[in-house]
Amino acid sequence: MRILMSVLLLVTLSTIAFAQDEKVKNLKADATKTIKKDEKDTSNKTWRKGVKLALNINQGSLSNWSAGGEKFSLSINSFANLFIFYKKDKNSWDNSLDLNYGIVNTTSLGHRKSSDRIEYISKYGYALNKKLDVGGLMNFRSQFANGYAYLKNAEGEDSSTLTSKPLQPAYLLLSPGINYKPAKPLSIFISPVTARWIFVMDDSLKLLYNVPLNKMSKQEFGAFASVTYNQLFSEKFGIKSKLDLFSNYQNDPQNIDIFWSNTFTAKITRFIDFSLNVDMIYDNDTKNVKAGKGPAPQILQLMGIGFAYTLKN
């Protein structure tokens, strides 16, 4: 009996020693294991940058079509968005550049511009807490090419009037303020002291934008607010909306200038996107292209399916 008990004790001790030895080996292996970082993880990056390119093309033609219509039409719309974001400790600096240009060509109307936009935004912030920053914003907005308003003359014939030129008008806004971020996709920037300049060098265009004939620009001083909502609901559907409001203290502050830009995107395949853009502008100082009419909202709507490519770190 004593011999049997001694054998069982020896086997038990050997088993425990072997298990402990294996556990120690596993701990050593885990300690020396190399952990591969996910390439998509950019949480520790100081700079984030990228570019998105899109090109939409639509073409149509008719031959002996009894319902009528344009014999031939071709429209091309291009879009590019470049961004560089910096974040370290409590400091952040966001830069984005939007470029948009489109043309349409039809048999009866010929060649016309359908969209034209240059907008650069630079925003610096110093975090007071997780939801509130103090800093400043700079915004520049203009266009690439000549723009025309197309109307009917007294004889019912088509006529055109020049309404813009390359970088005329150009809008520059400088605004110190606070930025409130109540939720991840929503950002609200508010400033009670904002300076805005409207640049127009051509005398034939100055009256359209209420710029004095003896000056190259008009300066305004007022309050500014910008609300940005950028939500990616899934890998295939997203919305980006930006609403800018400006009140000129020096001239009719109750007439709020509005610039509202909305982009809806849906990914069909890896390189094919559906996009819908709706922009609305209201500026009480911008004359109506129709003679005798007062200031009115300007609305731009673009919809298309085309090539899209995104590159970012």
Secondary structure, 3 states (H helix, E strand, C coil): CHHHHHHHHHHHHHHHHHHHHHHHHHHHHHHCCCCCCCCCCCCCCCEEEEEEEEEEEEEEECCCCCCCCCCEEEEEEEEEEEEEEEEECCEEEEEEEEEEEEEEEECCCEEEEEEEEEEEEEEEEEECCCCEEEEEEEEEEECCCCEEEEEECCCCCEEEEEEEECCECEEEEEEEEEEEEEECCEEEEEEEEEEEEEECCCHHHHHHHCCCCCCCEEEEEEEEEEEEEEEEEECCEEEEEEEEEEEECCCCCCCCEEEEEEEEEEECCCCEEEEEEEEEEECCCCCCCCCCCCCCCEEEEEEEEEEEEEEEC
